[in-house]
Amino acid sequence: MKEKISELIKDSIQEYNVFLEDAFVDTEDGKKRLNIVLDSEEIIDLNRITDASRVINKLLDQEKNIIEDIDEVDIYSKEKGDCE
């Protein structure tokens, strides 16, 4: 999963100075959730995560086969709440 998503998004999110740290699926509350964890070599601010999330969501919408069995997509920085 991580490799597929990385190939799909890496060029598009590069301009935000973030990269894919991890991508995994978990099930909580009966929902299948795709977690996409972004990281950066510098401090990550909320605006960059938000902008990168918009790009990632558009790309995932175009590639329905990657998320066909997924109920939710959650995109966040490596340390949740570690944004400026």
Buried (B, 14 or more C-beta within 10 A) or exposed (E): BEEEBBEBBEEEBEEBBBBBBBBEEEEEEEEEBBBBBBBBEEEBBEEBBEBBBEBBBEBBEEBEEBBEEBEEBEBBBBEEEEBE
